[in-house]
């Protein structure tokens, strides 16, 4: 027994022999203390929030967007021969209904 709480009350600590009554009909892993039944995946995981580059329309994470926009602005200038349009301003409640 690895923990005192795992021992049945009144038990002397010796292992009990395996009897047909103690063997389950379906093979399963021993449960972890505190869990009742098999572990279930939580509901669907929330995907990361992606932001869209206003120049090329590709999606990036919040940290990657600023890095990408510098390179994308240079590419825009080379391709179109003029300065890229400014990024649209985003208000705090935009997109929330």
Secondary structure, 3 states (H helix, E strand, C coil): CCCHHHCCCCCCCCCCCCCCCCCCCCCCCCCCCCCCCCCCCCCCCCCCCCEECCCCCCEECHHHHHHHHHHHHHHHHHHHCCCCCCCCCCCCCCCCC
